[in-house]
């Protein structure tokens, strides 16, 4: 389990409504989530057809172009 400092934010009724954490801790959590998501995607696509290098690069470039437009 990740250890990190949490600062609770309370509303006027003293109900906890948010948590603040240091940016370094947030970035560690983000990294864990990205790695988990990548691992899940790899598991889900394990049986999918593999692309050759040229086809994979072409697919990647078209995806990047689509995101940038």
C-alpha positions as MATLAB code, in Angstrom:
seq = 'XXXXXXXXXXXXXXXXXXXXXXXXXXXXXXXXXXXXXXXXXXXXXXXXXXXXXXXXXXXXXXXXXXXXX';
ca = [
       0.000    0.000    0.000;
       1.216    3.505   -0.756;
       1.859    5.700    2.255;
       1.174    9.387    1.820;
       0.077   12.428    3.788;
      -3.581   13.462    3.448;
      -5.079   16.831    4.352;
      -8.837   16.781    4.729;
     -10.997   19.712    3.619;
     -14.220   20.244    5.582;
     -17.344   22.216    4.789;
     -19.114   24.582    7.182;
     -20.925   21.609    8.735;
     -17.570   19.937    9.478;
     -18.213   17.236    6.902;
     -15.144   16.031    5.002;
     -15.655   17.012    1.355;
     -12.192   16.670   -0.177;
      -8.638   15.522    0.387;
      -5.445   17.308   -0.535;
      -2.219   15.396   -1.075;
       1.297   16.528   -2.000;
       1.951   16.591   -5.757;
       4.697   13.957   -5.471;
       2.219   11.551   -3.865;
      -0.389   12.354   -6.519;
       2.129   11.602   -9.269;
       3.012    8.259   -7.612;
      -0.695    7.344   -7.454;
      -1.146    8.407  -11.080;
       1.798    6.227  -12.109;
       0.364    3.195  -10.285;
      -3.025    3.727  -11.951;
      -1.465    4.044  -15.410;
       0.594    0.877  -14.893;
      -2.478   -1.000  -13.657;
      -4.495    0.150  -16.665;
      -1.712   -0.837  -19.042;
      -1.418   -4.275  -17.435;
      -5.184   -4.787  -17.739;
      -5.162   -3.709  -21.387;
      -2.303   -6.098  -22.094;
      -4.238   -8.949  -20.460;
      -7.411   -8.093  -22.396;
      -5.631   -8.025  -25.756;
      -3.344  -11.003  -25.191;
      -5.181  -13.116  -27.774;
      -5.625  -10.296  -30.324;
      -3.867  -10.369  -33.661;
      -0.381   -8.875  -33.549;
       0.711   -6.218  -36.046;
       4.046   -6.234  -37.802;
       6.333   -3.288  -37.031;
       5.398   -1.254  -40.115;
       1.664   -1.770  -39.613;
       1.974   -0.877  -35.927;
       3.862    2.347  -36.737;
       1.298    3.265  -39.365;
      -1.556    2.652  -36.924;
       0.218    4.683  -34.223;
       0.868    7.618  -36.572;
      -2.748    7.686  -37.745;
      -3.955    7.640  -34.114;
      -1.614   10.537  -33.235;
      -2.730   12.491  -36.308;
      -6.371   11.947  -35.356;
      -5.753   13.181  -31.799;
      -3.910   16.276  -33.017;
      -6.608   17.305  -35.502;
];
